[in-house]
Amino acid sequence: MKRDYFEYADIAVTVCGKDGEILDMNRKSVKTFIKPGMDSIIGNNVLDCHPEPARSLLDDMLRHPRTNVYTVEKEGLKKLIFQTPWYDDNGEYAGFMELSMVLPEVIPNRVRAPKK
């Protein structure tokens, strides 16, 4: 049995196919992106959920897979957005996933020495 470790995690996980179709969302993603009156956006195209210039960037990422990482501040919360390609069991590009997490105001940075 394979467990879904992300379903109850405090991080929004959204998975899209290479055509932009939203395939899956965990509970945090649903809570974050589903607005009142909406049932679901699974099956919708991720491009339709974004205004320019984000739409064009995502369109290009779908056609030219690469990782995109940035922070955004919205409603007083700073979030880390990590968008990265995912691959099927045959190693073929299958789409991308977005992980969105709220960042604390202060984040320690620990520099670790390499093992000797």
Secondary structure, DSSP 8 states (H G I E B T S, - for coil): ----TTTTSSSEEEEEETTSBEEEE-HHHHHHH--TT----TTSBGGGG--TTHHHHHHHHHHS---EEEEEEETTEEEEEEEEEEE-TTS-EEEEEEEEEE--SS----------
